Amino acid sequence: MAFTGVLAVEEETREVFMNVGTAGEIIFYVVSTLTIGVFFWGSYRRVKKYRRGRAAFRMANLKKALFANPFQGVRRREDTWSVGAVAANSSVARRDRAAGIAHFFVFWGFITLFIGTVILTIDYDIVRKASKLIVGEEMSFFQGTFYIVYSVILDTMGFTAVLGLAYLAFRRGAIRPKKLDYERAEKPEGGYSRSKIVLGDWVFIGLFAAILATGYFLEAFRIVATGFPSFEVWSPVGWVLGRGFEAVGLSTAAAGTAQIITWWTHAALALTFVGMIPFSKAMHMLLDGVNLLVHDRSSVRHLPAPPPEAEHVGYQELSDFTWKELLDLDACTKCGRCHEVCPARTAGAPLSPRDLILDLRQWADANTGGITLLDHETRPDRTGPLTVDHEAPIAGGVISSRTLWSCTTCMHCVEVCPVGIEHVPTIVQLRRGLVDQGDMDPTLQTALKNLSTQGNSFGKSARMRARWTKGLDFKIKDARKEPVKYLWFVGDFASFDDRLQANSIALARILNAAGVDFGILYEGERNAGNDVRRVGEEGLFEMLADHNIAALESAQFEEIFTTDPHSLNTLRNEYPERGASYKVWHYTELLLDLVESGTIPVRSLGQKVTYHDPCYLGRYNGVTEAPRKLLKALGCELVEMPRNGANSFCCGAGGGRIWMDDSFLEERPSENRIREALGVGVDKFIVSCPKDVTMYSDAVKTTGNEGQMEVRDIVFLVQEALTNKPAEPGDLLERTGV
Amino acid sequence: MRIVVAMKAVPDLVEEIELTPDETDIDREYLKFVLNEWDDQALEEALLVKDATGAEVVAVGLADDPDIDQALYTAIAKGADGAVMLEGGGADTHSRAAAFAEYLAKEPADLVITGVQAPDDLDGQLAPMLAARLGQRHVSVVVGVEAKDGNVVVRQEFSGGRAHVLELPLPAVIGLQASRETPRYAPITRIRQAMQAGGVRGESVSTDVASSGLSVRRMFRPEQTSHAEMLEGDVDDIADKILELLRERGMVKG
């Protein structure tokens, strides 16, 4: 290659196609062009698949993530991520610091090397060619100080990628975390194998490592072959490696031969990698940034409605999914974080959020002619995700109904997913199809039938809803008849369950004694519909919500508080879409306010307790501080369980699971949780959700820990700490001398 | 095959049932009415026959039954091909049978399935009366209906777990005790769609052509009695006592 003009000056640089020769260069350009063609063809096929999905309405998220709030989520998990959070790898480092740092190194190493290659292309293929055409001589900026700075940056960043990759390979190969073993939660009868996926992971890491290694070797051989020009010390890794080769006796001539062989190896590996990107695990490099930018956790709090124009109920074909849901499927890197935290999977149920996403991905690929290299499961009987041509329905076939019914909608999967996948809305969309086909537990069916006739899952008369108030020596105001400050939305369990009515009575007495102006809707209240919606019975949810909204509209109040975190979620987040926007509090927030303001004088209890965050309160709605502050105000020493706050472990009752059979589970999630609590050395398990009282009281018994652990609603701690006890029915009579 | 399911709405027993001031009837004013649970089973069995053979299923109820339209639309939502609401007819089982018979004379069915009983027809009179009026064969206490070569094969249940299987030609009237499968769930969306489509047809029948001739003089609340007996002793004693009780009541042999 002839260097003329500006390049003739002896400047610090390196020859770009050193020793390759004109023929070699032509071959390289032809193969590169073909490879880039394959890359774009594969990428186009992926994009075409997403475009078959419905509208997802995420452009506002994208804008916010890019421009309006480019640092959202960098330090703390919020509903959305941002370009800053993607750059900082915040979602990856969260909950797995070491893997996050390693990924950060690889991520930025790769990006830097990519930018380096682009710069080189700009210089070699554009600036030099254009300048030759225009001014008649080749001009280049790839020399002198620029070359030195370029070299040192690329050499260093490439090395960080090596370090990161080494840790990740070590973790995968030697530490072997359970979440990376790819064992399915649901074992298909005909058997399955994921060995191709495992191999694909190693090919991904291996190719990447080999590209980096050959790059450094190439650099070292070049430095040896060119006789260690002094400025090449700014390629430190290559320099040191070159000195090593020199020390073991590599001659300049041999280095030249090694250089050209390594050059072709490096080029072949790099081009193979580029060509594989759209067909393998490597595609996550392109998709996951996008998926994070359009991610919106709030879609779990207020679930999307069924497809408005669909002629069938539930998802039956690819075009029923939104493009975001389809993108979710391809975004999964199989990191297994959701698999690890999922209460269904932990309990031995057939659901693993990771498997669900991978199965749907493979099904989508199988039905759109998607090509995957070492990124799919094999099954001899071609069932489940290998089903093609509508041979089996998606819900109940590709994904078994038992799997779909196992979800407690606890949202832990969405919470921990480092790539912004929203599993829960997809699961509910699939459940809608099951409900439409009547494919459900008989006990769930009974509950839904009761809810549709009487508005409660207990099958009790709707008019008996406020019967528990007969246990009070005062009458709670009827908010439909007289104005109140707070409307108390009591909820089904706190109203009808014999074991929980005492909680409601205690709360009513405390509030009454504190002079809080509150009322209830009496028989006007229905189940709020949160779990009905998550079961997938959208019509029933609408019916219940509309009934409640009519009752709320007929009542006079300023704000709402609920006992049940599930009711709170739907009232706070889903009723506004139906035209009912109110300020909705949880009773722990209200009690904290009353205690902190001194309205309720309390003494210090001095008890050692642990606290369980209900999924729908902590993870869904971020109410984790109020109950803790309340415990502190009551003088309790809080011993946290390892899984707390937004990382709390589900009791197993959510998403309608409380109405379904759980006898097939190996260990109920609630039992797992009680064992966790026993492990931190406390004997008081404090909860703030009526369902939790039921779930955990049972779990204490079924784990044989009666007497070892006491499950108490936080309201009873407040009651115990009162310095001015509210009058018991008998007290009043004594004092008045009747 | 055309299958008619004769239906009845009855008070939801989770409600507190009050008597009218003259104590000759229950106070229906504030009661919630639901489909008689045996009729729900009858509908399910008819739909199972439909699933197997493609038979036409029509649900029929009396317009005077409170909330019957809800049950009829639910039937359509579950898969019935149509529903008919009969205007006229009376309240007691005799006149109900007459009303259904009059309708069936106009629009004959190959098979009529109805609940073997109802909370206010514990004798299970409707199916035999209807069969008598139509002059058709009748089997009651049936726990399974299947179509076979133009006939139906039914499984009739007796006490003590015995049953026999009968094959009978059509037309026939069946009093159904239990369907082979749990009655299917009707999603609210489908019920609403059925309501919007307005698939319930009205038909008028004569009123009170054949009342039972009986008049209610007074109704009584059930007496509150307690039959709970706590068994005492160690595990073996209690087990013996339970076994003895089961033998006494003929629930186990030997």
Interface residues (C-beta under 8 A of the other chain):
Chain A: V313 V435 D436 G438 M440 P442 Q445 L448 K449 S452 T453 Q454 G459 K460 S461 A462 R463 E537 E538 G539 L540 E542 M543
Chain B: D12 V14 E15 E16 K32 V34 T182 R184 Y185 P187 I188 T189 R190 I191 R192
